[in-house]
Amino acid sequence: MEPKPAQWGAEFGAWFTDTAIAEAYSNRPPYPQDAIELLVSLIADRPRVVLDAGSGTGDLARRLAPHVDRVDAVDASAAMLDQGRRLPGGTHPHLNWQHATAEEAALTPPYALVTAGESLHWMDWAVVLPRFGRALAPHGVVAIVERDWEGPPALTARLRPVFARYGTVRDFRALDVVAEIERRGLFTRTGERRCGPQPWRPTIEEYLDCRHSQRGFSRTHLGAGSARAFDEAVRATLEDLVDAGGLRRTRGRLEMAVEARVAWGVPRL
């Protein structure tokens, strides 16, 4: 099978075990509420059991738990799980945290739904997709969820050279993980929906933390000096756009939005 794109290699995915990334991760915008409602609506089997693979701090798992019988939230980063337990909903009785990779986790099927929120690209597709397929209930699906919080086009354009200068990942290309697994014959998509936009109002410092939760801009891998310079450059860009009217700020908070793409289907066995 064709290898995965280099930018999604296991060595980069391992960066998310970094405590600094886990601490910054909770400042990412939450998935839009209608994305959570869509995921709940995809559950057709009973018991209503969900596997959240690569759960991170559990933005999906913690919000799904009240609507189902059990959520198994699996992540390779102990730091992410520790953060998740401390966040709202992190101790819900229907939520089962497990420190393991999706490739090796102890699964308890059948699962009415398997979710992968901004995580599938880090996994070994040839291992996990057949594994998810075998663990699904008769009407179960795998849902791949991604967020978009890049902001207005003017902000994206202004930040592009900053990211190119400071980012630690040099081979990045905009790729579609769903299209990649379909092209390799590993997945059949049966539905897709765009959710949101939902308002997101971070302070500039929260926005910076959000950027530091990304592998290319983690404080650990940038180093202290480059992290400070990155913050100064991004902060100046945001302030310039606010002053020019290209980005609104009210009571110290930027007026932005988050959207989500949910694509679901079944692995090919």
Sequence and secondary structure as in RCSB ss.txt:
>XXXX:A:sequence
MEPKPAQWGAEFGAWFTDTAIAEAYSNRPPYPQDAIELLVSLIADRPRVVLDAGSGTGDLARRLAPHVDRVDAVD
ASAAMLDQGRRLPGGTHPHLNWQHATAEEAALTPPYALVTAGESLHWMDWAVVLPRFGRALAPHGVVAIVERDWE
GPPALTARLRPVFARYGTVRDFRALDVVAEIERRGLFTRTGERRCGPQPWRPTIEEYLDCRHSQRGFSRTHLGAG
SARAFDEAVRATLEDLVDAGGLRRTRGRLEMAVEARVAWGVPRL
>XXXX:A:secstr
     GGG HHHHGGGG HHHHHHHTTS    HHHHHHHHHT  SSS EEEEET TTTTTHHHHGGGSSEEEEEE
S HHHHHHHHHSTTTT TTEEEEES TTT      EEEEEEES GGGS HHHHHHHHHHHEEEEEEEEEEEEE  
  HHHHHHHHHHHHHH S SS     HHHHHHHTTSEEEEEEEEEEEEEE   HHHHHHHHHTSGGG HHHH HH
HHHHHHHHHHHHHHHHHHHTSS EETTEE EEEEEEEEEEEE  
